[in-house]
Amino acid sequence: MTEQVVLDVRNLGLELSLESGGVPVVSGVTFSVPAGQILGVVGESGSGKSLTALSIGRMLPRAATVVSGSIHFQGRDMLEMPDAEVAALRGAELGMVFQDPLAFLNPLMTVGQQIREVLVLHGMPKDKAEVRAVELLELVGVRDPEKRKDDYPHTFSGGMRQRVMIAIAVANNPALLLADEPTSALDVTVQEGILRLLARLRSELGMALVLITHDMSLVEEICDSVMVMYAGRVVEQGSVRDVIREPRHPYTRELMRSTPRLDRPTRERLPAIAGKPPDVTSRPDGCRFHPRCPLTMDRCRTDEPALVDRGTDTPHHAACWAAAEPLPASTPPTPGSSRTSQTGSEGTPILDVQDVYVSYQRKARLWRQPDERPVVEGVSLRAHSGRALGLVGESGCGKSTLARTIVGLLSPSSGRISIDGLQWTHASREERNRLRRTVQLVFQDPYLSLNPRQTVRQILTEPLVVHGLASRERRQSRVGDLISHVGLPVSLLDRYPYQLSGGQRQRVGIARALAVEPQLIVADEPVSALDVSVQAQIINLLADLRDELDLGYVVIAHDLSVVRHLCDEVAVMRAGKIVEHGPTSEIFSAPQHPYTLSLLAASPGSPWARPEPAIDAVDEVTE
């Protein structure tokens, strides 16, 4: 029996209007999604994934236009349909879930009002919409939906807000759901819950789903088919089983290899993809991937390969001159650090945290008295030079609060934090300056943490001036050394942050931290905002700097595979307390606490089964 095709896109071409004229950003994209199937769309930032999805719902930004091809949704031509009909489809037959739910939820309306709004807008009576809103919140796993429907978006955690977005998107039982990076900023357990929810809704409602992501491991977990995009073109397409088992395009294979996984040896360097995707205004001739491809031949530089079916039993398309045969074996990963697990474990720790408590003061309101909310409770841990300590746990467990306390941005309610023998609470002005040099913080978002009005040169010079670390004559040579140390060319020194890629900005953030020659770096989610290929580059860089400069690290992350590749020890944090702490090899091979096991089981590529009863994610409520 022929499958009903919900979405059919043929030869789609998109153009971006710039001052210099129109520039092609998406070319020749063709795919279809049958009812009840999930298509994963994969690629790095700038590959055209999100623009392709936005074109389906006629939601492109003003600067982008469709210049060729067709989009048929349930047999109707979306490009020829009047605006009023397209608007009627959105939220009814076509649902959309965006990456940042807080940016798309109305902060002045309760979540129940926002769900009811989309139901009433498409014809449901208000009394029935009230009941349906509660049913939808229950469907997506929000606890106590009758009560929570009257809460505002800011009182929900990131995972719960994403569930509310999904409830709105599926409120009218859509035939197609477009999900753009719905789990990229979420913890592994919340991510697993969202993916399970999408799979269940696909089964129960029979809807088709287009899942846009940069993570091949997520595609492997949930999708039926996959489309890999690079620089505006589809480079590989087929069933997940065929593409994962035998990728026919080098880009697909390199994406898979650069993803940190729990089932990969830890002492291997992550094989990062060299270079970066081309800018839309300067895409190369021939195959667009050839400047970064390990299999490039002369023909790749001049002739653009067509997307050809290379499958045997099932369709498997690849746009590569080398795809006629299975790809040759890839170069084995470079062995990682040969340090033994005992290195740096003896002697005085650079960081000593003993029985630390941190609380937030809650102001008095009409309905309550002022009080304290404990966030970190009785935490003790140590970090040594030349070693990395990973701190893992779900959002709201107190990881970032502890990090800010370690670097002196917050004060503990009680307990002791000693850094190289000094304590923030008892330090003189001179000692506090020394502490600020000893410990540095690397932030999660490299764009927001850099001054947009300063060039890279000014950003790196500033800490040298503040701490009096170099004479005027030596500053520029020191800045050149810093930028080279993190693998960037000196030609970038006179650029502003907006002119850099995400990976380059994060390297500048690391160089700024190194400027004061610290002994300890606290890295708060240092790679979560980056593409998979760039993640691998930054993880390798951090490991190299640790070994070369004998740095101590405290690495805060929700991605356990990142921690496993980078860290020597792991502390697992839940509800403000450390529930398990030990060497990385032991934590990942023989976890002792059920919560640790639940985190491992929720990670892609994990060999662990989720414990029964399952440990539920924390339903964080922000006061």
N, C-alpha and C positions, 0 to 999 in steps of 0.2 A: 504494500500500500504506500502510495506517495505521501511524504510528510508535507503538512501544510506549512508553507513558508510565510512567516510573519513579516520579516524585513528582507528586502532585496535591494542591494546597492550595486550599481553598475558604472564602472569607469568614472568614478567621482573625481572631479578636479576642483580645487579651491585656490583662490588667488588673494593675496594680501596687498592692499593699496598703501604704498609708501610715497614719500615725496618724489622719489626718483621714478615712480611708475608702478605698475602691477608686477608682483613677484609670485610665481607659483609656490604654494606651500604644501599642497597635497596633489598627487598625480595618479590617475588610473587605478583608484581603489575599488575593488570589486569583492563583495562577499554577500552571503545570505544567512539568515538565522531561522531555522524551523521552530515551530511551537514546542515548548518544553525543553529546549536546548539552551546551553550556555556557551557563548563565544567569548573567549578571552582575547583582548587586544593589548599587545605588549610592545614596549619600546621605551627608549630613553626620552627625557624631556626634549621637546622640539621635534619629535618624530611625526606629529600630526594626529595623535590619538584623540585628544580632547576636541580638536576642531572637527574631526570626522564625526564624533558623537554629537556635537552641537549642531552640525548641519542636518542631522536626522530630524531633530525637533525644530528646525528653522530658528535656531537661537544663536547664530553666529554673531560675533561682534561686528560693528559697523564697517570696520576696515577689511573684513573678510567677506568674500562672495563666492558663490558656486558658479564656475565658468564652464563646466562640462559634466556629463553623466546624468544619471537618474537615481531617485530614491523612491522606492515603492513600499508603502506600509499597508499590509493587508490588501494588496492589490490597488491601492490608491496612490496616485502620483503626488508626493509631498511637495515637489517643487512647483507644480502647477496649481495646487490647492489654494483657494482664497485664505487670507490671513485669519478670518473669523473661524473658518473650519479647522485650521491648524490649532488655534487657541482652544477650541472645544476638545480637540484630541488630547492636548497636554493635561495631565492630571486625571484623565479618564481612561483612554485606551493606551496612552503612552506615559509611563512614569519615569521620573528622573531622580537619582540620588547623587549628591555632589560630595566633593572631598571634605570640605569644611562646613559641617552642619550649622555651626554658630553663625556663619556669615549668611546663611539662607533662611534661618528661623527668625521670625519677628520677635525681638526682645520685649515688646510691649503687649504681646498676646500670650496667654497660657497655651500649653501644647494641645490641650483639648480643643480650644477655640480654633487653632490652626488646622487641626484634623477636620473639625466640623465644617470649617470654611470650604475646604476642597470638596467635601461631600455635598453641601448645600449648593455650591456653585454649579455642580453638575446634576442638580435636580432632586436630591434627596430631601424629604421634609425635615425640619429642624429637630423634631422629637426623635425621629429615627436616627438622625445623624448623631445625637447625643449618646444614644445607646451604642451605635456603631463605633464611635470614637473610643469608648472603653474596650470594646471587643478587639479593636486594632492594636491598642497598647498592650493588651494581654497577648495577642497573637505574636507580637515582636519581642515578648519577654520582659516588658517593664513590670516590675513588682508593684503590687497594690495599685492597679490602674485607676480604680475609682477615685482614689485620693490624688494620685500623681497627675491626673488630667488637669487639675487646677493649678499646677506648678508652672513656673516660667522656665524658659530654656536654660538660663544661667544656673539654675539649681540642679541641673543634671550633669553627670560626668560626660566625657567625650563619647564613650561607647553608648551611653543611654541616649544622648542627643542623636547619634547616628541611627539608633533604632527608631526614634521618633520620626526622623526623615524618611526612613523606609516605610513606616506606618502611613505617612502622608502619601508616599509614592504609590503604594499598593491599595490605597483606600477604595478605589473604584474598580478593583480587579483588572488591572491593565493587561493588554496582550503582550506588551513589550516593556521591559525595564532597562533603562540605561544607568549604569552605576560607574561613576568616574572616581577611581581611587577611593572606594568607600572604607578601606581599612588601613590606609597607609600610615596614619598617625596613632593607631590604636595598639593597646597591649595585646600580647599573643593570645591570652584567654578571651579577651573581648573580640579580637579579630576572628578567632575560631567560632565564637558565638554568632557573629554577623554572617560568616560564610555558611554556617549550618542553617541559619535562618533563611538566607537567600536560596539555598538548595531546597529547603523544605517548602518555601513559598512557590518555587518553580514546580515542585511535585504536586502541591495541593491546588494551586491555581492554574497550572498548565501554561504559565507565561514563558515567553522567551526572554533571555537576559543577555545583555552585552556588558561585560565586565572589563573596564579599562584599568590597567595596572602596569607597573614597571617590574613586577616581581614574578619570575617564571615559576617559583615554587607555589604561589597561590593558584596559578593557572593549572598546575599539575594536580592540586588538591580538589578543585571544584568544577573545572570546565570540561566540556565535551570536545570543543574544537578551539584552535588558536590561530590568530593572525598576528604576525610579527611585522612591525613597521620600523623603518629607518629613513630619516630625512625625507618624510613625506610620501614614501612608496612602501608597498607591501613587498617584503623580501622573502617571506615564507608563510605557508598557509596549509593547514591540514588538521587531522584529528590530533588530540593531545597525545594519544598513545604513539602515533607515528612520529610526531615532531620531537617529543621528549626522548623516545627510544633511539631515533636515528635522524638527527637534524641534518638538513641538506644545505643550509646556508651558514657560512662561518660566523655571521653576527649572532644568529640564534645560539650556536654552540658556545660562543664567548660569553653571552649573557648568562647562560646556564652555569658556566664554569666560574664566573665571577661572583655568584651568589653564595654567601656563607651558609653552610648547612650543618645540621647536627650529625649527619652521617658521613662527614668528610674528615680526613685526618687533620688534627689541630695544628701540627707543626709544619704544615705547608703554607707558603705564601699564597694569598688569594691571587689567581691569575687575572689581574685587572686588564680591561681593554685599553690599549694605548690610545692617546689622543683624546679628542672630543668630537661630538657630532658637528657637522658643518653648519654655519650660519645660513639662513634662508637666502641671503643675498649673494652667497659665494659657494654654492654647491658645486662639487667637482664634476668634470665630464666623466662619461663612462659609468661604471658602477659607483654609486655614491659612497659605498663603504670601503673602496679600495685603498684610501690613504691609511686606514687602520687595520686592514685585513692581513693576516699572516700568510694567506695563500695567493696574494696578488700576482697576476701575470700581465704581460703587455696589453693583451686584449681588454683587460678590466679597466685600463686607464682611458680607453677611447670609445668603446662600445658599451652601451647600456644593455644588460641582459634582460630578456623578457621573463615574465612569470610563467613558468612551464610546469606542467604536471609531471612529476618524477616518481609518482607512486606506482605500486604494482597492483595490490588488491583494492586499495582505497585511494581517492585523490590526495595528492601531497605535492603542492606547488612550491617552487623555489625559483628566485631570480638570481641565479649565480652561474657563471660559465663553468664552474667546477662541480656543479650539482648533478651531472649526468651519472656519476658514480658516487657511492658513499664517501663522505669526507675522509681524508687521511687522518691517521691518529694525531691527536693534538700533542703539543710539547708537554712533557710531564711538568707539574708544578715545581717551582724552585723550593728546595727544602727551607723551612723556616729557621728560627733561632735554635741554636744547639745548646742554649743554656739549660743546665739541669734545674730541676724543681727546687733544689736547695739554695741556689744562688740568691743572695740578698735576704734570705730568710732568718739569718742569725744577726745578732747585734741590736743596737738601738733602732727602733722604728722611726721613720721620718714623720709619721702620723700616728698618734695614740689617742683614740676616742674611748673614754671610760664612763659608762653609765649615764649617757647624755639624754636629757629630756628637753624637748622644745614644745612650747604651747603657743597658740595664737589667741590673742585677746578678742573676745566678741563684745561689741558695744551694746549698751542697753537699748532696748526698743520698747515700744508700747506694751508688747506682750511677754517680755522677758527681762530678767535682770542681767547685768554684765557678768560674764564668766570667762573661763579659759577652756579652749578646746585642745587637748593634747594631740600632737601630730607625730612626734618622735618620743618613744618611751623606752628608756633604759638601754640604749644602743651602745655596744662596745665593739670596737674593731681596730685593727692596726694595718698600716701600709708601710712597705719598705722600699728603699731605693732600688732601682733596677727591676722592680716588679709591678704588676698591675693587679689591682683588686677590683673585681666587678661587683656592682651593687644592682640587683635586679628585683623587680616586683611590679605590680600593677599601678596604674595612675591612682594617686590619692594615698599611697602607702607611706609617704614621707621621704622618698629618695631625694627629691630636689630640695626639700627643706633641710635635710641633713647636709647636702652639698653646700648650700648657702651658709649654713652655720659653720662648716669647716673653713670656708674662705673668709669668714668674718662679716658677712652681710647680715646675719641674724645672730642673736645672742641666745645661748642655751638657758633654759629655766634652772637647770641644775646639771651636775656632772662636770667633766673636764675634757677639754680638747687641747692636746699638746702637739705642736708642730716644730720639729727640730728643737725640742726642749722649751719652747715658749708657748704661753697661753694668751689668747685674745683678751680674756677677762682681766688679767693682771698685768698686761703689757704697758710699758711706758710709751710715749710718743715715738721715741727712737726704735723701740722694740716692735711697735706696730708697723713701722715702715719696713723693718727687716722681715716681718711676717708677710707683708704684701709682696715682697720679692721672693720669699721662699715658696709660697703657694700661689698658683694662678688658675683661673677658671676659663675653660673653653666652652662656649655656649652652643645650644642646639641649632639655632637659626643663624647662619653666618651672615645673612643680609641685615637682620635687625640689630646685630651686635657690633656692626661697623659703622662709623660715622659717615653718612652719605656725602658730607661736605668736605671730607678730607680725601686726599689721594692716598694710595697705598704707602707711599714714601712718608707722608705725614703721620699716618696711623702707626707705622713702625718706629718713627722717630720720637713720638710723644712719650712713651714710657722711658726711653733713654734720657730725655730731658728731665722728666719728673723725678727720676731716681738718681740723676747726676752720674750716669754710668759711662758716659763717653764724652770726650771733649768735642767741641764744634768740629775740629778737623777730622776726628775719627768717626763721627756719627754716620756719614754716608757710606764709608767702607763697612761699618757694622751692619747697617741696613741692607747693603748688598749681600753680606754674608748670611743674614737671616732669611732673605727671600730665596737665596740659592739653597739653603739648608732644607727648606720645605719643598724643593723641586719646582720652583717657578723661575722664569727668566726675569732678569733685571729690567727688561723692557716694559714690564707691567707696573713698575713703581710709580709712574706718573698717571696711572688710570684711577678712576673712581670705582667704588664697589659695584655700581650698577653696570659697569662695563666688563665685569668678570662673571664667569660661570659659577654655579653653586660650589663646585669642588675647589675652584680657585679661591673663592671667598673664604671657605673653611680653612684652606692652607694659610691664608693671610691671618686668620684668627689664631691659628696655632703659632705662626711666626711672631705675632704680637705677644702671646703668652711666653714664648722663649726669650723675648728681648731682655727680660730682667734676670735671666739665668736662674730659673726656679729649680727647686729640688723635687717639688710635688706639683702635679697637674691634676685638677679635678675636671673631668670631661663629662658634661651633662648632655646625654644623647648626641654625641658628636657626629653621627652619620645618619640619623633617622630622617633628616630632611633632604637626603641626597639620592640620586639614581643609584641603582645596584652597582653599575660599573665604577662610579665615582666612590661609592662606599668602599669598594675593594682597595682603591688607591689610598684612601685616607687611613684605613685599617693597617695597611702595610707601612705607611709613613709613620704612624704612631708607634708601631712595633720597632721600626728602625731607630727612631729617636730614643725610645726607651733603652735600647741596647747600647746605642752610641754615646748617649749623654748620662746614662745611669739614672734616668728619671724614675720617680715613683708615680704611679697613676691610681686614681680612683675613677673608674669608668661606670657611669650610670646609664643603663640601657634597659629597654623592654624587649629587645631582640636577643634571645639567649644564644643564637648562633654567632652573633658578633662578639659577645662576651667570651664564648668558648674559644674563639680564634685568637683573642687578644690577651686574655687575663690568665694570671697564675692562680688566683684564688677567687672565690665567689661567696658573697654574702646575700642571702635571700631575705627580702624584707616584706612583711605583710602587716598591715594595720599598725604601722609605726614601730614594729618590733622585728629583730632579726630572728628568724625561725630556723635557719640552717646556715652554716658557715664552714668552709673547708677548701681543700685544693680543688681546682677546676676538674681535674681528671676524676676525682672521687664523686663530686657533686653530680657530674653528668653520666657517670657509669653506674652509680649506686646511690641515688637520692634516698634520704631517710625520712623526710617530712612529706606528708601527702600533698601539701601545697606546692612544694618544689616539683613533685611528680606531675601535678596538674599543669604547671607551667611548661614542663618539658613535653608533656603529651600534646599540648596545644600548638607546639612549634612545627612548621612544615619540615618533613623529612625525619621526624622523630620516630625512634623505634619503640617508644613507650606508649602504653595504653592508658587512657584516662582512668584514674582510680574511682572506685565506687564506694560510697556516694561521691559524686563529683564535687570538687571545691568550686563554689560559685564565685564569679567575679564580684569585686566590691562595687556596690551601687552607691557611688560617691554622691553626696549631696553637699553643695557648696553653700555656706551660710552667707 
